[in-house]
Amino acid sequence: MMQVNKKVAILAVLASMFSVQGGSSIVKHLFRVTGAAGAVTLRVGLAGIILMLIHRPKIMKLTLKQWVYILFYGLSIGGMNLLFYYGIQRIPLGVGVTLEFSGPLCLALISSRKITDFIWAVLAGAGILMIVPWTGGHHAIDMTGVFFVATAGISWALYIVAAEKISGKIRNSDAVSCGMLVATLLVLPFGLSSGDLFHLTWEGLGLGFGVAFFASVLPFTLDLISMKKIPGKTFSVLQSLQPAIGAFFGFVFVGEKLSWMQWLAIVCVMTASTGAALCGGEKK
């Protein structure tokens, strides 16, 4: 297998982020057809089917220990997606992605060993606090949506840990295929109980395939490739580019507008990400 160097791994992370945020902008339109539970079931379920057909993992040859890693990885994927979709159904995409980043941010702080990492993480944290319009009134944010995306952030941090653990122990194609299968089993009851899937149209199914590929199949595969060369701490802070990408896609494709304070908050998070990436060490 061709060895992935650090530059290629960083490019894989960037491509993954653009892909997943593009998929999230598509899902905003899918909400009108299927709701949050139906949308996440389509995303994860169709992605699982696509990956299984492409990679055809040898499920029976996986050991019990490997299945434990896959279970952890798959549950983190399912939880992250389910909670995030419930959240962005209520709040703008850029705000949701920024708040969700609190999970990777905490992971970066916990695993930090250098003062520079702490400085960048604090700057990113300030951005996260600034992006939420805490005061009441017409522009007050839906706090239920905030709760969902913040909880999704915890699952995001667990996903990073799980992806780093699994990347060196199971072949990438097997890991992502079986992980999506586990995630599907987690979200399927929510999709079925909502009843939204029973009203699915051909247009909705087409949007579902688009979301599945751009928000799951491509980014999760790229993440596992990058994890072979980038430490979880560096990966966590690199992910802080997600808010700007999410806000951009939300503005262009969904028409969501943010205040100048929220854009300033995103700039803070981006600056923290750039600084952390430049100061990050090599993975041996």
Beta strands, then each sheet from edge to edge (+ up, - down):
end
